[in-house]
């Protein structure tokens, strides 16, 4: 699947809904049945769910950031979050899963390890409120995967090539599309939600302090779940993007190519180049064991 247009044309030509179109197209590509494709989605969903449970333990110890997920858990328990129960819960999950990843825990790259908290945060935050059957969750993940595939084919998912707009940007588009589909079963709204997400994140740099997927990555995962919910809400309100989805993805790629190397995962720009960022990197270098130790 190289475009949103391709999916739309397939749906129209074969008179199927979006999920059926994705499953059928992928089955042809892989030479298997649609049932096997969907089973694969359910398997990944199970791994993703396990990463949420693992992250909630709070005993992960990355090198820089620790316990942000636990702090959000405590805050939600004792306060009425300004962002509401669903969004704040999604943030909590995203922080926990991202911390788990930073400490070498097992996660689903969705679409990358650096953006791994966003999609499970949105999916399971939504699930706890809506209580859908597992098949609906698998459909949401299927839609998310298709959106990510289009971005990968037309642009990039690599922060080293396109900045964090390619990683967290793709993740919020995938999550927004999944939300819109699970709520409405409307392909047009699904594509609009993904498109508005990408337009709103375009130009986001990749600036990991000390080259680690911790600062600003973990908090960025927690913050950006909110954009997925708002994009889905806007799409469901009937708001649409003036620029078509495929053109937005193409623009994303061009913007990524225009970013200087210092803002593409090299750790030489953005907050990584701040005085505190440099001090953290120096401290970690000094504490790292040598090959002779």
C-alpha positions in Angstrom: 0.0 0.0 0.0 1.7 3.2 -1.2 -1.1 5.6 -0.8 -4.4 6.4 0.8 -5.8 6.8 -2.7 -4.9 3.1 -3.4 -6.9 2.0 -0.4 -9.9 4.2 -1.3 -9.9 2.9 -4.9 -9.7 -0.7 -3.7 -12.6 -0.2 -1.3 -14.7 1.3 -4.1 -13.8 -1.3 -6.7 -14.4 -4.2 -4.4 -17.2 -2.8 -2.3 -15.5 -3.6 1.0 -14.8 -1.5 4.1 -11.4 -0.2 5.0 -10.3 -3.0 7.3 -11.4 -5.7 4.7 -9.5 -3.8 2.0 -6.3 -3.6 4.1 -6.5 -7.3 5.0 -7.2 -8.4 1.4 -4.4 -6.3 0.0 -1.9 -7.5 2.6 -3.0 -11.1 2.1 -2.2 -10.9 -1.6 1.1 -9.2 -0.8 2.1 -11.9 1.7 0.5 -14.9 -0.2 -1.6 -15.9 2.8 -5.2 -15.7 4.0 -6.8 -12.6 5.5 -7.4 -14.6 8.6 -3.7 -15.1 9.0 -3.0 -11.4 8.6 -5.6 -10.6 11.3 -4.2 -13.2 13.6 -0.8 -11.5 13.2 -2.4 -8.2 14.3 -3.9 -9.9 17.3 -0.5 -11.4 18.2 1.1 -8.0 18.1 -1.7 -6.5 20.1 -1.0 -9.2 22.8 2.7 -8.2 22.9 1.7 -4.6 23.1 -0.7 -5.3 25.9 2.1 -7.1 27.8 4.4 -4.1 27.3 1.7 -2.0 29.0 1.6 -4.4 31.9 5.4 -4.6 32.1 5.7 -0.8 32.0 3.2 -0.3 34.8 5.6 -2.2 37.2 7.7 0.9 37.4 10.9 -0.9 38.2 12.7 -0.1 34.9 15.9 1.9 35.2 17.0 3.8 32.1 20.1 6.0 32.4 18.4 9.4 32.6 14.7 9.4 33.0 12.9 7.3 35.7 9.5 6.9 37.2 7.6 9.4 35.0 4.9 6.8 34.4 4.5 6.2 38.2 4.3 9.9 38.8 1.5 10.1 36.3 -0.2 7.1 37.9 -0.1 8.8 41.3 -1.3 12.1 39.9 -4.3 10.5 38.2 -5.2 8.6 41.4 -5.3 11.8 43.6 -6.5 14.4 41.1 -9.0 15.2 38.4 -6.7 15.5 35.3 -7.2 18.6 33.2 -7.0 16.4 30.1 -9.7 14.0 31.2 -9.6 10.4 32.2 -9.0 8.9 28.7 -6.2 11.2 27.6 -4.4 11.2 30.9 -4.6 7.4 31.1 -3.2 7.3 27.5 -0.4 9.6 28.6 0.3 7.3 31.7 0.6 4.3 29.5 2.8 6.0 26.9 5.2 7.2 29.5 5.4 3.7 31.1 5.9 1.9 27.8 8.5 4.4 26.6 10.4 4.0 29.9 10.2 0.2 29.5 11.7 0.5 26.0 14.5 2.9 27.2 15.5 0.2 29.7 15.6 -2.5 27.1 12.2 -4.0 27.8 10.2 -5.7 25.1 7.9 -3.5 23.1 6.2 -3.3 19.7 7.9 -0.8 17.5 4.8 1.2 16.5 6.2 2.3 14.2 9.6 2.7 15.9 11.0 2.0 19.4 11.4 5.7 20.0 7.6 6.3 19.4 6.5 3.0 20.9 4.4 4.4 23.7 1.9 6.5 21.6 -0.1 3.8 19.9 -0.5 1.5 23.0 -1.3 4.6 25.1 -4.1 5.6 22.7 -5.4 2.1 22.0 -5.6 0.9 25.6 -6.6 4.2 27.1 -9.5 4.1 24.7 -10.2 0.5 25.4 -10.5 1.0 29.2 -13.2 3.6 28.6 -15.1 2.0 25.7 -14.7 -1.7 26.7 -14.8 -3.0 23.0 -14.4 -6.7 21.9 -10.9 -7.8 21.0 -11.8 -7.8 17.3 -12.4 -4.1 17.4 -9.0 -3.5 18.9 -7.4 -5.8 16.2 -9.2 -3.7 13.6 -7.8 -0.5 15.1 -4.3 -1.9 15.0 -4.8 -3.1 11.4 -5.8 0.5 10.4 -2.9 1.9 12.3 -0.5 -0.5 10.5 -1.8 0.5 7.1 -1.4 4.2 7.8 2.2 3.5 9.0 2.9 1.5 5.9 1.8 4.3 3.6 4.1 6.7 5.5 7.0 4.2 5.2 6.4 3.7 1.5 6.0 7.4 0.5 8.2 9.0 3.1 10.2 7.5 6.0 9.7 6.2 9.5 13.3 6.9 10.5 14.3 9.8 12.8 17.8 9.7 11.3 16.3 10.4 7.9 13.3 12.5 8.6 13.4 13.8 12.2 10.9 12.9 14.9 8.1 13.9 12.6 8.8 10.6 10.9 8.6 8.6 14.2 6.3 10.2 16.7 4.5 12.0 13.8 3.7 8.7 12.1 2.7 7.2 15.5 0.1 9.9 16.3 -1.3 9.6 12.7 -1.6 5.8 13.1 -3.2 6.3 16.5 -5.6 9.0 15.4 -6.7 6.9 12.4 -7.2 3.9 14.6 -9.4 6.0 17.0 -11.5 7.4 14.2 -12.1 4.0 12.7 -12.9 2.3 16.0 -15.4 5.0 16.8 -17.0 5.4 13.4 -16.1 2.7 10.9 -15.8 5.6 8.5 -12.7 5.5 6.1 -12.9 9.2 5.2 -12.9 10.3 8.8 -10.1 7.8 9.5 -7.9 9.3 6.8 -8.7 12.9 7.8 -7.7 12.2 11.4 -4.3 10.8 10.2 -3.8 13.6 7.8 -4.5 16.4 10.3 -2.1 14.7 12.8 0.7 14.7 10.3 0.2 18.3 9.3 0.3 19.4 13.0 3.5 17.6 13.8 5.4 18.4 10.6 9.0 19.7 11.2 9.4 18.0 14.6 13.1 17.4 15.1 14.9 14.3 16.5 17.2 15.5 19.2 18.0 12.7 21.7 20.2 13.7 24.6 23.4 11.6 24.7 22.0 9.6 21.8 19.6 7.8 24.1 15.8 7.3 23.5 15.0 9.0 26.7 15.2 12.8 26.6 13.0 14.3 25.1 11.6 11.0 23.7 9.7 9.6 26.7 7.9 12.8 27.6 7.2 13.4 24.0 5.4 10.1 23.7 3.3 11.1 26.8 2.5 14.5 25.4 1.6 13.6 21.9 -1.1 11.1 22.6 -3.4 14.1 23.1 -2.9 15.1 19.5 -4.3 11.7 18.3 -7.5 12.2 20.3 -8.0 15.8 19.1 -7.4 14.8 15.5 -9.9 12.1 15.8 -12.4 14.4 17.4 -11.9 17.0 14.7 -12.4 14.5 12.0 -15.5 13.1 13.6 -16.8 16.7 13.9 -16.6 16.9 10.1 -13.4 18.9 9.9 -11.2 18.0 7.0 -7.8 18.7 5.6 -7.5 21.1 2.7 -4.4 19.2 1.5 -5.1 15.5 0.6 -3.6 12.8 2.7 -1.0 11.6 0.2 0.2 15.1 -0.5 0.7 15.7 3.2 2.8 12.5 3.4 4.9 13.7 0.5 5.4 17.1 2.1 6.5 15.3 5.3 9.2 13.6 3.4 10.4 16.8 1.8 10.5 18.6 5.1 12.5 15.7 6.6 15.0 15.9 3.8 15.3 19.6 4.4 16.2 19.2 8.1 19.9 19.6 8.8 21.8 16.5 10.0 22.0 18.1 13.5 18.2 17.7 13.9 18.0 14.1 12.6 18.9 11.8 15.5 22.6 12.7 15.7 22.3 14.2 19.1 24.0 17.4 17.9 21.0 19.8 17.9 17.9 20.8 19.7 17.8 20.0 23.4 20.7 17.6 22.9 22.9 20.6 22.2 21.8 22.5 25.3 24.3 23.0 28.1 22.4 20.5 30.3 22.1 18.1 27.5 25.9 18.2 26.8 26.6 17.8 30.5 24.4 14.7 30.7 26.2 13.2 27.7 29.6 14.0 29.2 28.6 12.4 32.5 27.4 9.3 30.9 30.6 9.0 28.8 32.7 9.3 31.9 30.7 6.6 33.8 30.7 4.2 30.9 32.9 1.1 31.5 35.9 0.9 29.1 36.4 -2.1 26.9 39.4 -3.1 29.1 37.2 -3.2 32.3 
